[in-house]
Amino acid sequence: MIKLPSNTAAILAGAIVMPLFMMGWKYAEENHFNGIVIFVWSIIAFFLPIILSTADLGYLRRTGGLFHIRLSRNDFTLFYLPTWKRMAIWFLSTVFSVLLLKLMGLNL
């Protein structure tokens, strides 16, 4: 079982989920789905995996929510830096995955 959030979850979200998201988006546009379908797809396939794989929701619950986190040294080292690191890992994983799939001839 993959622990959330983690670097492994960020890599998998970038390498697997993002190309699937792009293929689903393209499919929806080609078949002229309405905006509601694309909006729901973007929430399910884009925002949910990114938030689950990068943001430490347990830390947010312990501190009282997103609006209770301040720019203190403790919050910065325990929440912001690890989240930004996982976002960078997710981004690089997405870029490498999409470039590799494009090189293989898949039109995303």
Secondary structure, DSSP 8 states (H G I E B T S, - for coil): ---SS-HHHHHHIIIIIHHHHHHHHHHHHHTT--HHHHHHHHIIIIIHHHHHHHS-HHHHHHHTSGGG--S-HHHIIIIIHHHHHHHHHHHHHHHHHHHHHHHTT---
